[in-house]
Amino acid sequence: MGFNCGIVGLPNVGKSTLFNALTATAAAQAANFPFCTIEPNIGRVAVPDKRQEQLAKIVGSQNIIPT
């Protein structure tokens, strides 16, 4: 199960900075002039859930990948 989200706003208000903070990366170029980032950026943010660990123990999964 996944969740898709978009960040929309006026130019030069910090959307790329917010994206970089949420994804803990510097994937989106952030600069102090309008239209610096015009290409879409895609990132993945893990949302830890203790139920995944319990489910992995029951099923016998080798890897746990939060989605």
Secondary structure, DSSP 4 states (H G I P E B T S, - for coil): ----------TTSSHHHHHHHHHTS--S---SSTTS--S----------HHHHHHHHHHT-S-----
